Amino acid sequence: MTLEILTPETKLYSGDVYGVQLPGIEGSFEVLEKHAPLVAELGKGKIKVLKTKTEVSSYTIESGFAEVLDNKTTVLVEGATE
């Protein structure tokens, strides 16, 4: 699965990943390979990028949106820090 994490200023992450955990406004959720199409609003919390099953990096965000389509997840965020 391909993941892109974008802010208005920069591209925080772009590459192939095992999955990603996202802070939805009604609770966290996870997107893995071949996930159904989805658009979701994100709340304050942590994005966990699962580069492999054991290698994880994370970003703290204030808000944003995620789109899943054709095995690609695009995350647009505000107030992101590593």
Number of C-alpha atoms within 10 A of each C-alpha: 18 17 21 17 20 18 16 9 7 8 11 16 14 13 11 14 21 18 22 21 16 26 25 21 16 9 10 14 13 15 19 18 15 12 16 11 12 11 13 16 17 25 19 18 18 20 24 17 21 20 16 11 9 7 10 14 11 14 17 17 21 15 18 21 18 19 14 21 13 12 15 21 25 17 23 19 22 17 13 20 11 10
